[in-house]
Amino acid sequence: MAANVLVTRDGVIATVTLNRPDRRNSLSDEMLTDLGAAFAELRDDTSTRVVIVTGAAPVFSAGADAGHAKAATAEERRKLFLSRKSQFRRLFERSNALLENLEQATIAAVNGHAVGGGWGLALACDFRIAAAEAQFWIPEVDLGVPLGVGTTTRFVRMVGPARAKEIIMGCARYSAVEAQAWGLVNRVVPGTELAQAARDYAQLMAKKPFRPLAEVKARINAIARAGIPEVNAMTEGFLDRE
């Protein structure tokens, strides 16, 4: 795997690390391509039962790579962000869909700020464990673009339309504790304990029978998408017949 993304394995647990610390793990087209390749590889890896997604210190991800962080004014940031030549939206939605639909249980170990697409990437995981010092925000509207449909949909599913509007339209920064109060983070731990907390939870998931865990995950995702349970022979089992 390319240097933008590191995939390491420890038994049945794989860790995918965003590895552009000099760019605050911002999501370039190249990184998103590598992420998609990593998730596709793990999808077909029968030896992997749990996947952890994290960022190279000190942040999780600063979102789309547009160079706008160095701008002096809000208007300069908007111009830089809008002028970038990128396939970000297409590549981001592709890699996030792969991540969300992995059969394995997935854990985002949010070791620092998760901004824009970085927060969106964490939402595509099944569970989110955050360092106490992590902050979360969605700056897209202030940068002059709408948030992508996939991440917007996940916010609405998780917190409802009113809170989703507050988060996405307000562009405010939120602490890990605030995100946890809204159900967007499962656990908050001191930063020094994050790696072990993610590992412990991954080991808990890894001990469970894989097939029922994967099937329940798929059912929950399907119900979340449709808004109603899909009760039929496929989900509840077939009758034994002579």
Buried (B, 14 or more C-beta within 10 A) or exposed (E): BEEBBBBEEEEBBBBBBBBBEEBBBBBBBBBBBBBBBBBBBBBEBEEBBBBBBBBBEBBBBBBBBBBBBEBEEEEEBBBBBEEBEBEBBEBBBBBBEBBBBBBBBBBBBBBBBBBBBBBBBBBBBBBBBBBBBBBBBBBBEBBEBEBBEBBBBBBBBBBEEEBBEBBBBEBEEBBBEBBBEBEBBBBBBEBEEBBEBBBEBBBEBBEBEBEEBBEEBEBEBEEEEEEEEEEEEEEEEEEEEE
